[in-house]
Amino acid sequence: MSSAGLIVEMRNVSRRYRFFSLQDVSLQLAPGQIMGLVGPNGAGKSTTLRILMGLVPADTGEVRVFGHSMQTEQALAKKNIGYVSDDMRLFGQATLEWHMKFVASIFPGWDPAYAAKLLERFNLKPAQPIKGLSHGEHMKALLLLVLARRPKLLVLDEPTTGLDPVARHELLTELMDVLKDESRSILFSSHNTADVERISDQITFIDRGRIVDCNDKEAFLENWRRLRLDLHDGATLPAADGVVDVDVTGRIATVTTRRYAPEMHQVYRGAGAIVQEVQRMTLEEIFVATVMASRKEPAE
Amino acid sequence: MHSGLTISQADPRPMYLQIKEQIRHRIALGDWKPGREVPSIRALAIELRVSVITIKRAYAELESEGVILTHHGKGSFVAEAEGLSTDLQQQELDDHLVAAARLAKLLGIDETELAARLRRAERKAEKK
């Protein structure tokens, strides 16, 4: 894919810490798309997003946003990004309304009518001091302050964590609404795979500081399958391309594959194993299987 | 344009298939008439809160089955094919019958009994 027109381009980014290192991370996000970044705790999701935002410098590699280098043209690159992470803190003494006026005074794109609508949707009270907000309300306040600017790129680190189901529903509605404008994009991290599965076009799995897989969502859901097989006496399952896990108990085998093809049935039948059932997998199951498979591979 | 389509997360079918089948059903019922414009991919994605790529997949399959037509830059429309709605209804009936046959096999019900039960179901439907 040519890099022209990409909203986000991270190329071979690495960053070494004493107890953790991010290795060779590359990401590409096109306009009008939503990318979900999925990984276990400590996988490097937040570090990746912080490097993308220029908050942490990369040791090696390149980050470009809207074609501007995050290293040398940070102000230009960041003008059109809205970033929220759940460790951000607003001023406890001030009210949400004060914060809204503050953000509106800095960003010319601030949309007061949309901000009012979001207050209602998120069930927030502008006159309430920040220090009285619950964790979920604080998160919603942060999201409101960013959404009402209508930035071209939203970078959201765990935006649904701590939100109740109603607030999560409202947030997903707002995020999809962003896409009415085809030039806007969203990059978000989450361990709620149901949210990611629902709204993402592109999905990137990250584990132990490395990207373990990246594809469009439909390809993930279409290629992965779990097969249940009955084994005849003395049957041994032939090795098949794409199989990441085989579990045999008695005369029943469960095979997990990342490249399902109907031809597998014949191959297995020839070896005395009859495919009884082919199951689709949820994104969560695919994610766990991907991580387990990548951890089994010998380290380079 | 409110489509009225829904997505269930408790449904074991993938989301693109749920969308596809609901659209086929609407056309089969004659709710969406030939030539009618169907929602744009992006508009439907926003309405249902599912990714654009999921709707794209559903539309691509509907298009390859000749159910909808896409004119680039103009949008997608229900195909004008003669008798499309009847074809889709026939297809829907076949799908139900296949599902019933599968279940019967699983339960060990033979052909004669299945036919008898179908007749009973017909009588039941007539009474309503």
Interface residues (C-beta under 8 A of the other chain):
Chain A: G32 Q33 I34 L172 T173 M176 D177 L179 K180 E182 A194 R198 I199 S200 D201 D216 K217 E218 L221 R280
Chain B: Q9 P12 P14 M15 Y16 R42 A45 I46 R49 V50 S51 V52 I53 T54 K56 R57
